[in-house]
Amino acid sequence: MQNPKNRFKAALANGTHQLGIWNAIGGPSVVEMLAGAGFDWVLIDNEHAPIDVTDVLPALQAIAAYPETSAIVRPASNDPVLIKRHLDQGAQTLLIPYVQNVAEAEAAVAAMRYAPHGMRGVAGLTRATRFGRVADYTANAEAELCLIVQVETAEALEQLEAIAQVDGVHGVFIGPADLAASLGHPGELSHPEVVAAIEDALTRLKAVGVPSGILTMDEEFVRRCRELGTGFTAVAVDMWALKASVDGLMKTFGDS
């Protein structure tokens, strides 16, 4: 049995833009619905959503029914134990939050790689190995693994190019909300200083040939980010989309 191909990683490498959506509602039903909508990728969020490590496995299984859609997992932190568990569950693309410098990016890379090039623990009978059926998994796993690091503070932006060009990093996600707070504008994602910082980061990443990504529900800013060269762009969070729909229904029928 062959190791499954990472379509998301291949698309980033060949410059094909990937459209995504964020999963923050736990359980396999919602994430399966998102995968069936036709997005290129769905991110399962362990950092800011009530989704635990054990909830990720059924989510990955649900997404797997839609081979045109890739699963991305955001662990709760840049923790080698969490990274190991998600990889063993069969996640092939991870988005690591709050990477502040080169050392932290290198630590994430090490957690993705087996010795002698890293520190990922070896286990044979995991979903990642198709329960031991993938030939030479430990030797070949890295070829289909994709690491995205999240840069989301003014401090990290000062080291953006160095972080982006760490060997083993395949893309950089700009975190708008925390970046806004770091710049002194919490909750003000449209503040001119925040927008300027994001646009500058996307431009700098394009200049060094590293794919960039972002999450924004602002349709105009989605288009602007794509003009600046984002390689993977998320345009909604499931909870936000549900809230918008429910609020809309209440606005339409609440006084009837």
Number of C-alpha atoms within 10 A of each C-alpha: 11 12 17 14 12 17 19 24 20 13 15 20 15 9 14 13 18 19 18 27 23 21 26 21 17 19 15 17 14 16 26 21 12 21 28 16 11 14 16 22 24 25 23 26 22 20 16 10 14 11 20 14 15 11 15 25 17 17 23 23 17 21 23 15 12 15 12 15 23 24 28 24 26 24 25 20 17 20 13 19 13 16 25 19 18 23 23 23 21 20 23 27 25 23 25 25 20 20 23 21 18 18 12 16 26 18 16 27 23 18 22 27 21 16 13 8 11 15 17 22 15 13 13 15 12 16 17 22 24 19 12 15 16 18 13 13 17 16 10 13 19 14 12 16 21 23 21 28 28 25 27 24 21 19 14 19 20 13 14 19 19 14 25 28 18 14 10 19 19 20 26 30 25 25 19 23 18 19 26 24 17 15 17 13 17 14 13 17 19 14 14 11 15 23 17 12 19 22 17 14 22 26 18 17 22 16 12 12 15 20 24 29 26 22 22 19 13 13 11 9 16 18 13 13 23 17 11 18 21 28 26 27 24 21 17 17 20 16 14 13 12 11 12 12 12 12 12 12 11 12 11 10 8 9 6 6
